[in-house]
């Protein structure tokens, strides 16, 4: 850490002296980019942001408003479900996303887009459809493939047609899962 600027010494002279002393001590010799030309970024005002994201290996998606991030996650959910190893993992993926969607519905921010929770039963059925049929050696289904959670059966067999309802009703439905 440098010492304080002495009284009576002009600020510019004091700063230049600090820089000269640091150069003499070799503080600037091993900086990244030493001896290379300064990169030309043209007229892009966000060059520093793009270079930071590249350098840190981050996605620009983190800069999007939450509603757009949720929309993208909903679009990518089928691929994540297809890659899941078991039904519990599928349910956990959908549950985590639905919790985030419910939080956004409670306190929306950014562009107001219509975002709805994802139906767990549909995603589980999609995952099951993508799996090879589990069967025993004699061609009969195995007992593990016949077991489905009673809640999922109840919801699938008594599904009412979708109707427009308020935010509170949707939140209660999401939180009761």
Contact map, one row per residue, 1 for C-alpha under 8 A:
111000000000000000000000000000000000000000000000000000000000000000000000000000000000000000000000000000000000000000000000000000000000000000000000000000000000000000000000000000000
111100000000000001000000000000000000000000000000000000000000000000000000000000000000000000000000000000000000000000000000000000000000000000000000000000000000000000000000000000000
111110000000000000000000000000000000000000000000000000000000000000000000000000000000000000000000000000000000000000000000000000000000000000000000000000000000000000000000000000000
011111000000000000000000000000000000000000000000000000000000000000000000000000000000000000000000000000000000000000000000000000000000000000000000000000000000000000000000000000000
001111101010010000000000000000000000000000000000000000000000000000000000000000000000000000000000000000000000000000000000000000000000000000000000000000000000000000000000000000000
000111111000000000000000000000000000000000000000000000000000000000000000000000000000000000000000000000000000000000000000000000000000000000000000000000000000000000000000000000000
000011111000000000000000000000000000000000000000000000000000000000000000000000000000000000000000000000000000000000000000000000000000000000000000000000000000000000000000000000000
000001111100000000000000000000000000000000000000000000000000000000000000000000000000000000000000000000000000000000000000000000000000000000000000000000000000000000000000000000000
000011111110110000000000000000000000000000000000000000000000000000000000000000000000000000000000000000000000000000000000000000000000000000000000000000000000000000000000000000000
000000011111110000000000000000000000000000000000000000000000000000000000000000000000000000000000000000000000000000000000000000000000000000000000000000000000000000000000000000000
000010001111111000000000000000000000000000000000000000000000000000000000000000000000000000000000000000000000000000000000000000000000000000000000000000000000000000000000000000000
000000000111111100000000000000000000000000000000000000000000000000000000000000000000000000000000000000000000000000000000000000000000000000000000000000000000000000000000000000000
000000001111111110000000000000000000000000000000000000000000000000000000000000000000000000000000000000000000000000000000000000000000000000000000000000000000000000000000000000000
000010001111111111000000000000000000000000000000000000000000000000000000000000000000000000000000000000000000000000000000000000000000000000000000000000000000000000000000000000000
000000000011111111100000000000000000000000000000000000000000000000000000000000000000000000000000000000000000000000000000000000000000000000000000000000000000000000000000000000000
000000000001111111110000000000000000000000000000000000000000000000000000000000000000000000000000000000000000000000000000000000000000000000000000000000000000000000000000000000000
000000000000111111111000000000000000000000000000000000000000000000000000000000000000000000000000000000000000000000000000000000000000000000000000000000000000000000000000000000000
010000000000011111111100000000000000000000000000000000000000000000000000000000000000000000000000000000000000000000000000000000000000000000000000000000000000000000000000000000000
000000000000001111111110000000000000000000000000000000000000000000000000000000000000000000000000000000000000000000000000000000000000000000000000000000000000000000000000000000000
000000000000000111111111000000000000000000000000000000000000000000000000000000000000000000000000000000000000000000000000000000000000000000000000000000000000000000000000000000000
000000000000000011111111100000000000000000000000000000000000000000000000000000000000000000000000000000000000000000000000000000000000000000000000000000000000000000000000000000000
000000000000000001111111111100000000000000000000000000000000000000000000000000000000000000000000000000000000000000000000000000000000000000000000000000000000000000000000000000000
000000000000000000111111111110000000000000000000000000000000000000000000000000000000000000000000000000000000000000000000000000000000000000000000000000000000000000000000000000000
000000000000000000011111111000000000000000000000000000000000000000000000000000000000000000000000000000000000000000000000000000000000000000000000000000000000000000000000000000000
000000000000000000001111111000000000000000000000000000000000000000000000000000000000000000000000000000000000000000000000000000000000000000000000000000000000000000000000000000000
000000000000000000000111111110000000000000000000000000000000000000000000000000000000000000000000000000000000000000000000000000000000000000000000000000000000000000000000000000000
000000000000000000000111111111000000000000000000000000000000000000000000000000000000000000000000000000000000000000000000000000000000000000000000000000000000000000000000000000000
000000000000000000000110011111100000000000000000000000000000000000000000000000000000000000000000000000000000000000000000000000000000000000000000000000000000000000000000000000000
000000000000000000000010011111100100000000000000000000000000000000000000000000000000000000000000000000000000000000000000000000000000000000000000000000000000000000000000000000000
000000000000000000000000001111110100000000000000000000000000000000000000000000000000000000000000000000000000000000000000000000000000000000000000000000000000000000000000000000000
000000000000000000000000000111111100000000000000000000000000000000000000000000000000000000000000000000000000000000000000000000000000000000000000000000000000000000000000000000000
000000000000000000000000000001111100000000000000000000000000000000000000000000000000000000000000000000000000000000000000000000000000000000000000000000000000000000000000000000000
000000000000000000000000000000111111100000000000000000000000000000000000000000000000000000000000000000000000000000000000000000000000000000000000000000000000000000000000000000000
000000000000000000000000000011111111000000000000000000000000000000000000000000000000000000000000000000000000000000000000000000000000000000000000000000000000000000000000000000000
000000000000000000000000000000001111100000000000000000000000000000000000000000000000000000000000000000000000000000000000000000000000000000000000000000000000000000000000000000000
000000000000000000000000000000001111110000000000000000000000000000000000000000000000000000000000000000000000000000000000000000000000000000000000000000000000000000000000000000000
000000000000000000000000000000001011111000000000000000000000000000000000000000000000000000000000000000000000000000000000000000000000000000000000000000000000000000000000000000000
000000000000000000000000000000000001111100000000000000000000000000000000000000000000000000000000000000000000000000000000000000000000000000000000000000000000000000000000000000000
000000000000000000000000000000000000111110000000000000000000000000000000000000000000000000000000000000000000000000000000000000000000000000000000000000000000000000000000000000000
000000000000000000000000000000000000011111000000000000000000000000000000000000000000000000000000000000000000000000000000000000000000000000000000000000000000000000000000000000000
000000000000000000000000000000000000001111110010000000000000000000000000000000000000000000000000000000000000000000000000000000000000000000000000000000000000000000000000000000000
000000000000000000000000000000000000000111110000000000000000000000000000000000000000000000000000000000000000000000000000000000000000000000000000000000000000000000000000000000000
000000000000000000000000000000000000000011111000000000000000000000000000000000000000000000000000000000000000000000000000000000000000000000000000000000000000000000000000000000000
000000000000000000000000000000000000000011111110000000000000000000000000000000000000000000000000000000000000000000000000000000000000000000000000000000000000000000000000000000000
000000000000000000000000000000000000000000111111000000000000000000000000000000000000000000000000000000000000000000000000000000000000000000000000000000000000000000000000000000000
000000000000000000000000000000000000000000011111110000000000000000000000000000000000000000000000000000000000000000000000000000000000000000000000000000000000000000000000000000000
000000000000000000000000000000000000000010011111111000000000000000000000000000000000000000000000000000000000000000000000000000000000000000000000000000000000000000000000000000000
000000000000000000000000000000000000000000001111111100000000000000000000000000000000000000000000000000000000000000000000000000000000000000000000000000000000000000000000000000000
000000000000000000000000000000000000000000000111111110000000000000000000000000000000000000000000000000000000000000000000000000000000000000000000000000000000000000000000000000000
000000000000000000000000000000000000000000000111111111000000000000000000000000000000000000000000000000000000000000000000000000000000000000000000000000000000000000000000000000000
000000000000000000000000000000000000000000000011111111100000000000000000000000000000000000000000000000000000000000000000000000000000000000000000000000000000000000000000000000000
000000000000000000000000000000000000000000000001111111110000000000000000000000000000000000000000000000000000000000000000000000000000000000000000000000000000000000000000000000000
000000000000000000000000000000000000000000000000111111111111000000000000000000000000000000000000000000000000000000000000000000000000000000000000000000000000000000000000000000000
000000000000000000000000000000000000000000000000011111111100000000000000000000000000000000000000000000000000000000000000000000000000000000000000000000000000000000000000000000000
000000000000000000000000000000000000000000000000001111111100000000000000000000000000000000000000000000000000000000000000000000000000000000000000000000000000000000000000000000000
000000000000000000000000000000000000000000000000000111111100000000000000000000000000000000000000000000000000000000000000000000000000000000000000000000000000000000000000000000000
000000000000000000000000000000000000000000000000000011111110000000000000000000000000000000000000000000000000000000000000000000000000000000000000000000000000000000000000000000000
000000000000000000000000000000000000000000000000000011111111010000000000000000000000000000000000000000000000000000000000000000000000000000000000000000000000000000000000000000000
000000000000000000000000000000000000000000000000000010001111110000000000000000000000000000000000000000000000000000000000000000000000000000000000000000000000000000000000000000000
000000000000000000000000000000000000000000000000000010000111111100000000000000000000000000000000000000000000000000000000000000000000000000000000000000000000000000000000000000000
000000000000000000000000000000000000000000000000000000000011111100001000000000000000000000000000000000000000000000000000000000000000000000000000000000000000000000000000000000000
000000000000000000000000000000000000000000000000000000000111111100001000000000000000000000000000000000000000000000000000000000000000000000000000000000000000000000000000000000000
000000000000000000000000000000000000000000000000000000000001111110000000000000000000000000000000000000000000000000000000000000000000000000000000000000000000000000000000000000000
000000000000000000000000000000000000000000000000000000000001111111011000000000000000000000000000000000000000000000000000000000000000000000000000000000000000000000000000000000000
000000000000000000000000000000000000000000000000000000000000001111111000000000000000000000000000000000000000111000000000000000000000000000000000000000000000000000000000000000000
000000000000000000000000000000000000000000000000000000000000000111111100000000000000000000000000000000010000110000000000000000000000000000000000000000000000000000000000000000000
000000000000000000000000000000000000000000000000000000000000000011111110000000000000000000000000000000010001111110100000000000000000000000000000000000000000000000000000000000000
000000000000000000000000000000000000000000000000000000000000000111111111000000000000000000000000000000000000001010000000000000000000000000000000000000000000000000000000000000000
000000000000000000000000000000000000000000000000000000000000110111111111100000000000000000000000000000000000000000000000000000000000000000000000000000000000000000000000000000000
000000000000000000000000000000000000000000000000000000000000000001111111110000000000000000000000000110000000000000100000000000000000000000000000000000000000000000000000000000000
000000000000000000000000000000000000000000000000000000000000000000111111111000000000000000000000000000000000000000100000000000000000000000000000000000000000000000000000000000000
000000000000000000000000000000000000000000000000000000000000000000011111111100000000000000000000000000000000000000000000000000000000000000000000000000000000000000000000000000000
000000000000000000000000000000000000000000000000000000000000000000001111111110000000000000000000100000000000000000000000000000000000000000000000000000000000000000000000000000000
000000000000000000000000000000000000000000000000000000000000000000000111111111000000000000000000100000000000000000000100000000000000000000000000000000000000000000000000000000000
000000000000000000000000000000000000000000000000000000000000000000000011111111000000000000000000000000000000000000000000000000000000000000000000000000000000000000000000000000000
000000000000000000000000000000000000000000000000000000000000000000000001111111110000000000000000000000000000000000000000000000000000000000000000000000000000000000000000000000000
000000000000000000000000000000000000000000000000000000000000000000000000111111111000000000000100000000000000000000000000000000000000000000000000000000000000000000000000000000000
000000000000000000000000000000000000000000000000000000000000000000000000011111111100000000000000000000000000000000000000001000000000000000000000000000000000000000000000000000000
000000000000000000000000000000000000000000000000000000000000000000000000000111111110000000000000000000000000000000000000000000000000000000000000000000000000000000000000000000000
000000000000000000000000000000000000000000000000000000000000000000000000000111111111000000000000000000000000000000000000000000000000000000000000000000000000000000000000000000000
000000000000000000000000000000000000000000000000000000000000000000000000000011111111000001001000000000000000000000000000001001100000000000000000000000000000000000000000000000000
000000000000000000000000000000000000000000000000000000000000000000000000000001111111000000000000000000000000000000000000000001100100000000000000000000000000000000000000000000000
000000000000000000000000000000000000000000000000000000000000000000000000000000111111100000000000000000000000000000000000000000000000000000000000000000000000000000000000000000000
000000000000000000000000000000000000000000000000000000000000000000000000000000011111111011000000000000000000000000000000000000100000000000000000000000000000000000000000000000000
000000000000000000000000000000000000000000000000000000000000000000000000000000000011111010000000000000000000000000000000000000000000000000000000000000000000000000000000000000000
000000000000000000000000000000000000000000000000000000000000000000000000000000000001111111000000000000000000000000000000000000000000000000000000000000000000000000000000000000000
000000000000000000000000000000000000000000000000000000000000000000000000000000000001111111100000000000000000000000000000000100100000000000000000000000000000000000000000000000000
000000000000000000000000000000000000000000000000000000000000000000000000000000000000011111110000000000000000000000000000000000000000000000000000000000000000000000000000000000000
000000000000000000000000000000000000000000000000000000000000000000000000000000000001111111111000000000000000000000000000000000000000000000000000000000000000000000000000000000000
000000000000000000000000000000000000000000000000000000000000000000000000000000001001011111111100000000000000000000000000001100100000000000000000000000000000000000000000000000000
000000000000000000000000000000000000000000000000000000000000000000000000000000000000001111111110000000000000000000000001001100000000000000000000000000000000000000000000000000000
000000000000000000000000000000000000000000000000000000000000000000000000000000000000000111111111000000000000000000000000000000000000000000000000000000000000000000000000000000000
000000000000000000000000000000000000000000000000000000000000000000000000000000001000000011111111100000000000000000000000000000000000000000000000000000000000000000000000000000000
000000000000000000000000000000000000000000000000000000000000000000000000000010000000000001111111110000000000000000000111001000000000000000000000000000000000000000000000000000000
000000000000000000000000000000000000000000000000000000000000000000000000000000000000000000111111111000000000000000000001000000000000000000000000000000000000000000000000000000000
000000000000000000000000000000000000000000000000000000000000000000000000000000000000000000011111111100000000000000000000000000000000000000000000000000000000000000000000000000000
000000000000000000000000000000000000000000000000000000000000000000000000110000000000000000001111111110000000000000001100000000000000000000000000000000000000000000000000000000000
000000000000000000000000000000000000000000000000000000000000000000000000000000000000000000000111111111000000000000001100000000000000000000000000000000000000000000000000000001000
000000000000000000000000000000000000000000000000000000000000000000000000000000000000000000000011111111100000000000000000000000000000000000000000000000000000000000000000000001100
000000000000000000000000000000000000000000000000000000000000000000000100000000000000000000000001111111110000000000000000000000000000000000000000000000000000000000000000000000000
000000000000000000000000000000000000000000000000000000000000000000000100000000000000000000000000111111111000000000111000000000000000000000000000000000000000000000000000000000000
000000000000000000000000000000000000000000000000000000000000000000000000000000000000000000000000011111111100000000001000000000000000000000000000000000000000000000000000001001000
000000000000000000000000000000000000000000000000000000000000000000000000000000000000000000000000001111111111000000000000000000000000000000000000000000000000000000000000000000000
000000000000000000000000000000000000000000000000000000000000000001100000000000000000000000000000000111111111100000000000000000000000000000000000000000000000000000000000000000000
000000000000000000000000000000000000000000000000000000000000000000000000000000000000000000000000000011111111000000000000000000000000000000000000000000000000000000000010001000000
000000000000000000000000000000000000000000000000000000000000000000000000000000000000000000000000000001111111000000000000000000000000000000000000000000000000000000000000000000000
000000000000000000000000000000000000000000000000000000000000000000000000000000000000000000000000000000111111100000000000000000000000000000000000000000000000000000000000000000000
000000000000000000000000000000000000000000000000000000000000000000100000000000000000000000000000000000111111110100000000000000000000000000000000000000000000000000000000000000000
000000000000000000000000000000000000000000000000000000000000000011100000000000000000000000000000000000010011111100000000000000000000000000000000000000000000000000000000000000000
000000000000000000000000000000000000000000000000000000000000000011100000000000000000000000000000000000000001111100000000000000000000000000000000000000000000000000000000000000000
000000000000000000000000000000000000000000000000000000000000000010110000000000000000000000000000000000000000111110000000000000000000000000000000000000000000000000000000000000000
000000000000000000000000000000000000000000000000000000000000000000100000000000000000000000000000000000000001111111000000000000000000000000000000000000000000000000000000000000000
000000000000000000000000000000000000000000000000000000000000000000110000000000000000000000000000000000000000001111100000000000000000000000000000000000000000000000000000000000000
000000000000000000000000000000000000000000000000000000000000000000000000000000000000000000000000000000000000000111110000000000000000000000000000000000000000000000000000000000000
000000000000000000000000000000000000000000000000000000000000000000100110000000000000000000000000000010000000000011111000000000000000000000000000000000000000000000000000000000000
000000000000000000000000000000000000000000000000000000000000000000000000000000000000000000000000000010000000000001111100000000000000000000000000000000000000000000000000000000000
000000000000000000000000000000000000000000000000000000000000000000000000000000000000000000000000110011000000000000111110000000000000000000000000000000000000000000000000000001000
000000000000000000000000000000000000000000000000000000000000000000000000010000000000000000000100110000000000000000011111001000000000000000000000000000000000000000000000000000000
000000000000000000000000000000000000000000000000000000000000000000000000000000000000000000000100000000000000000000001111111000000000000000000000000000000000000000000000000000000
000000000000000000000000000000000000000000000000000000000000000000000000000000000000000000100110000000000000000000000111111100000000000000000000000000000000000000000000000000000
000000000000000000000000000000000000000000000000000000000000000000000000000000000000000000000000000000000000000000000011111110000000000000000000000000010011000000000000000000000
000000000000000000000000000000000000000000000000000000000000000000000000000000000000000000000000000000000000000000000011111111000000000000000000000000000000000000000000000000000
000000000000000000000000000000000000000000000000000000000000000000000000000001001000000001100100000000000000000000000111111111100000000000000000000000000000000000000000000000000
000000000000000000000000000000000000000000000000000000000000000000000000000000000000001001100000000000000000000000000001111111110000000000000000000000000000000000000000000000000
000000000000000000000000000000000000000000000000000000000000000000000000000000000000000000000000000000000000000000000000111111111000000000000000000000000000000000000000000000000
000000000000000000000000000000000000000000000000000000000000000000000000000000001100000000000000000000000000000000000000011111111100000000000000000000000000000000000000000000000
000000000000000000000000000000000000000000000000000000000000000000000000000000001101001001000000000000000000000000000000001111111110000000000000000000000000000000000000000000000
000000000000000000000000000000000000000000000000000000000000000000000000000000000000000000000000000000000000000000000000000111111110000000000000000000000000000000000000000000000
000000000000000000000000000000000000000000000000000000000000000000000000000000000000000000000000000000000000000000000000000011111111000000000000000000000000000000000000000000000
000000000000000000000000000000000000000000000000000000000000000000000000000000000100000000000000000000000000000000000000000001111111000000000000000000000000000000000000000000000
000000000000000000000000000000000000000000000000000000000000000000000000000000000000000000000000000000000000000000000000000000111111100000000000000000000000000000000000000000000
000000000000000000000000000000000000000000000000000000000000000000000000000000000000000000000000000000000000000000000000000000001111110000000000000000000000000000000000000000000
000000000000000000000000000000000000000000000000000000000000000000000000000000000000000000000000000000000000000000000000000000000011111000001000000000000000000000000000000000000
000000000000000000000000000000000000000000000000000000000000000000000000000000000000000000000000000000000000000000000000000000000001111100001100100000000000000000000000000000000
000000000000000000000000000000000000000000000000000000000000000000000000000000000000000000000000000000000000000000000000000000000000111111111100100000000000000000000000000000000
000000000000000000000000000000000000000000000000000000000000000000000000000000000000000000000000000000000000000000000000000000000000011111111100000000000000000000000000000000000
000000000000000000000000000000000000000000000000000000000000000000000000000000000000000000000000000000000000000000000000000000000000001111110000000000000000000000000000000000000
000000000000000000000000000000000000000000000000000000000000000000000000000000000000000000000000000000000000000000000000000000000000001111110000000000000000000000000000000000000
000000000000000000000000000000000000000000000000000000000000000000000000000000000000000000000000000000000000000000000000000000000000001111111000000000000000000000000000000000000
000000000000000000000000000000000000000000000000000000000000000000000000000000000000000000000000000000000000000000000000000000000000001111111100000000000000000000000000000000000
000000000000000000000000000000000000000000000000000000000000000000000000000000000000000000000000000000000000000000000000000000000000111100111110110000000000000000000000000000000
000000000000000000000000000000000000000000000000000000000000000000000000000000000000000000000000000000000000000000000000000000000000011100011111110000000000000000000000000000000
000000000000000000000000000000000000000000000000000000000000000000000000000000000000000000000000000000000000000000000000000000000000000000001111111000000000000000000000000000000
000000000000000000000000000000000000000000000000000000000000000000000000000000000000000000000000000000000000000000000000000000000000000000000111111000000000000000000000000000000
000000000000000000000000000000000000000000000000000000000000000000000000000000000000000000000000000000000000000000000000000000000000011000001111111100000000000000000000000000000
000000000000000000000000000000000000000000000000000000000000000000000000000000000000000000000000000000000000000000000000000000000000000000001111111100000000000000000000000000000
000000000000000000000000000000000000000000000000000000000000000000000000000000000000000000000000000000000000000000000000000000000000000000000011111110000000000000000000000000000
000000000000000000000000000000000000000000000000000000000000000000000000000000000000000000000000000000000000000000000000000000000000000000000000111111011000000000000000000000000
000000000000000000000000000000000000000000000000000000000000000000000000000000000000000000000000000000000000000000000000000000000000000000000000001111111000000000000000000000000
000000000000000000000000000000000000000000000000000000000000000000000000000000000000000000000000000000000000000000000000000000000000000000000000000111111100000000000000000000000
000000000000000000000000000000000000000000000000000000000000000000000000000000000000000000000000000000000000000000000000000000000000000000000000000011111110000000000000000000000
000000000000000000000000000000000000000000000000000000000000000000000000000000000000000000000000000000000000000000000000100000000000000000000000000111111111000000000000000000000
000000000000000000000000000000000000000000000000000000000000000000000000000000000000000000000000000000000000000000000000000000000000000000000000000111111111100000000000000000000
000000000000000000000000000000000000000000000000000000000000000000000000000000000000000000000000000000000000000000000000000000000000000000000000000001111111110000000000000000000
000000000000000000000000000000000000000000000000000000000000000000000000000000000000000000000000000000000000000000000000100000000000000000000000000000111111111000000000000000000
000000000000000000000000000000000000000000000000000000000000000000000000000000000000000000000000000000000000000000000000100000000000000000000000000000011111111000000000000000000
000000000000000000000000000000000000000000000000000000000000000000000000000000000000000000000000000000000000000000000000000000000000000000000000000000001111111000000000000000000
000000000000000000000000000000000000000000000000000000000000000000000000000000000000000000000000000000000000000000000000000000000000000000000000000000000111111100000000000000000
000000000000000000000000000000000000000000000000000000000000000000000000000000000000000000000000000000000000000000000000000000000000000000000000000000000011111110000000000000000
000000000000000000000000000000000000000000000000000000000000000000000000000000000000000000000000000000000000000000000000000000000000000000000000000000000000011111000000000000000
000000000000000000000000000000000000000000000000000000000000000000000000000000000000000000000000000000000000000000000000000000000000000000000000000000000000001111100000000000000
000000000000000000000000000000000000000000000000000000000000000000000000000000000000000000000000000000000000000000000000000000000000000000000000000000000000000111110000000000000
000000000000000000000000000000000000000000000000000000000000000000000000000000000000000000000000000000000000000000000000000000000000000000000000000000000000000011111000000000000
000000000000000000000000000000000000000000000000000000000000000000000000000000000000000000000000000000000000000000000000000000000000000000000000000000000000000001111100000000000
000000000000000000000000000000000000000000000000000000000000000000000000000000000000000000000000000000000000000000000000000000000000000000000000000000000000000000111110110000000
000000000000000000000000000000000000000000000000000000000000000000000000000000000000000000000000000000000000000000000000000000000000000000000000000000000000000000011111110000000
000000000000000000000000000000000000000000000000000000000000000000000000000000000000000000000000000000001000000000000000000000000000000000000000000000000000000000001111111000000
000000000000000000000000000000000000000000000000000000000000000000000000000000000000000000000000000000000000000000000000000000000000000000000000000000000000000000000111111100000
000000000000000000000000000000000000000000000000000000000000000000000000000000000000000000000000000000000000000000000000000000000000000000000000000000000000000000001111111110000
000000000000000000000000000000000000000000000000000000000000000000000000000000000000000000000000000000000000000000000000000000000000000000000000000000000000000000001111111111000
000000000000000000000000000000000000000000000000000000000000000000000000000000000000000000000000000001001000000000000000000000000000000000000000000000000000000000000011111111100
000000000000000000000000000000000000000000000000000000000000000000000000000000000000000000000000000000000000000000000000000000000000000000000000000000000000000000000001111111110
000000000000000000000000000000000000000000000000000000000000000000000000000000000000000000000000000000000000000000000000000000000000000000000000000000000000000000000000111111111
000000000000000000000000000000000000000000000000000000000000000000000000000000000000000000000000011001000000000000001000000000000000000000000000000000000000000000000000011111111
000000000000000000000000000000000000000000000000000000000000000000000000000000000000000000000000001000000000000000000000000000000000000000000000000000000000000000000000001111111
000000000000000000000000000000000000000000000000000000000000000000000000000000000000000000000000000000000000000000000000000000000000000000000000000000000000000000000000000111111
000000000000000000000000000000000000000000000000000000000000000000000000000000000000000000000000000000000000000000000000000000000000000000000000000000000000000000000000000011111
